[in-house]
Amino acid sequence: MFYEPESNIISIEIASGKIDNTIEMGNLIIHLTKNKKPVLIEILDGGKFIPNLNKITQNKKIKTIASPNL
């Protein structure tokens, strides 16, 4: 999980693979492989979610790479 303050986007890499397509749903962008496997989720206007990131990252099942700005 990575937050880029300049673009205000949270990126969550959930699998490896080459991105072939995207689905946009409001403030979410889901990047998919050719076989429609989700690879990356982006949350636009991510600053709104930062206060809740600690709850998410405390889940030991989620591997997190945090920006030094968090």
N, C-alpha and C positions, 0 to 999 in steps of 0.2 A: 504494500500500500504506500502510495507516495502522494504528497500534496505539493502542488506547484503554485505558490502564492501569486506570481505575476499573472498567470492565466486563470487562477482561482478554480483549478480542476483537481479533483482527487482521482487517481488512477489505481485500479486494483487488478493486478495480473493474476488470473485464475488458472491458466494453463499455458503451455507453450504451443506454438504453431504459427504459421503464416496467416496474417489477416487478409481475408478476401472480400468481406462484406461487413456492413454495419447496419444496426437497427437503432433508430432514434426514438426514444419514448420520453418526451418532456425533457427533463434535465439529465437523463441517462442516455449514454451511448454504449451499446454493446457491440464489440468487435468479434466477428466470427471467422472461422476457417471456411474453406470451400465446402466441407462436410457439415457446416452449420454448428460446429463445436465452439462454444464461447471461449475466448482467449483473454480479453481485456474488457473491463467495465470502467467507464469514465463518468464521473459525477460532475456536471457543470455547476457553477455557483457553489463549489464545494465548501467554501468558508462557513456556510450555514450548518454543515455537518460536523465540523471540527470538534465542537464541545462533546459530541457523542462518540468520537473515535476511540477514546479510552475504553468505553464499554466494549467496543468491537475488538480492540487489540488485546483485551484481557482474556478473550477466548483463546485457549491454548491450541485449538485446532486451526487457527488462522495464523499463517506465517506472514509477518509484517516487516516491511522495510520502510521506515519512517524518515521523512525529511528532517533535517536538523531544526527546521522552523516550527515543528509541531511541539 
